[in-house]
Amino acid sequence: MSQQDAVFGEEAAQLEPMPEDWRRALAVVAHPDDLEYGAAAAIAEWVAAGREVGYLLVTRGEAGIDGMDPREAAPVREAEQRASAAVVGVREVAFLDHRDGVIEEGVALRRDIAAAVRKWRPELVVTLNHHDTFGGVAWNTPDHRAVGRATLDAVGDAGNRWIFTDQLEKEGLEPWGGVRWVAVAASPEPTHAVEVGERSIERAVASLAEHRAYLTALSDKEPEEYAREFLGRSLEMVSGRFGGRNGVSFQLYPR
C-alpha cells in the first residue's frame, strides 16, 4: 500500500467543502516543496478567486539533496520555492533560519510562527501533516511533525498579548486572534476538501516541477512527468471521497 493509498482509503467518510468566507491565508511549512505536493492546487484556486496567500518556510531545505552541500543547496532551493510560489500567484514568500532536518519543536519555533501570524493577520492558516504517520503506514518526518504542531500552538499564541510580549513592545506587532481555521494538508485524517479546476491543476503541476534540482535528485523522471503523475494520483483519490470532483484534502481545525 502506498502512502497516498493509506491516507485516502476507500472506506473513509466523504469530505466536506472547505469554508470560503475568508480573504487572507498564511501557509506555514518546514521545507521548500512541502506545499507543492497537493496544497498548491488549492492555493492556485484561492488566488485565482482573489484571495491573498503568503508562504512561510521554516527552513531553506538545505539538507534535502544528498549530492549537494547544504551551503550550495540552500540558495538553490530558496530560488526554486520562490519560482514555484509565483506559478500559483503567491508573491509573499518568507524564510526562517531553523536548520533543515533538526527543527526543534518548542518556544523558539512557536515565537517565530506567532510573529508571522501577527504580521500577516490571516483568517486561515495552512500547514502540513503533524501526525506521527501518513495513514498509519509511512512514518512522518520530525520536521513536519514539529512545524505542524508548533503552527497549531502558535496560532493561539498570536492572539494572546501576554505571550511573546517583546513582539508588541519592540517590533510594533499587535495580537491577532482572527485566525478562524487551521487547515492541515496531507493529513491521514482529512475532513474537508477544496475543489480544483483544470487551470489550477496545471498550475500545481508546474509549481511542483519548479523544484527541479530537488526532483532531479529524487527521481529519474523529468520533473514535469513526476509532478503530473504524483498530483494526478492524489486528485483521483480525493475525488472518490468528494463526490467525484477533483480536490485537495485538509484536516480542518476550527479556532
Secondary structure, 3 states (H helix, E strand, C coil): CCHHHHHCCCCCCCCEECCCCCCEEEEEECCCCCCCCCHHHHHHHHHHCCCEEEEEECCCCCCCCCCCCHHHHHHHHHHHHHHHHHHCCCCEEEECCCCCCCCCCCHHHHHHHHHHHHHHCCCEEEEECCCCEECCCEECCHHHHHHHHHHHHHHHHHCCCCCCHHHHHCCCCCCCCCCCEEEEECCCCCCEEEECCHHHHHHHHHHHHCCHHHHHHHCCCCHHHHHHHHHHHHHHHHHCCCCCCCEEEEEEEEC
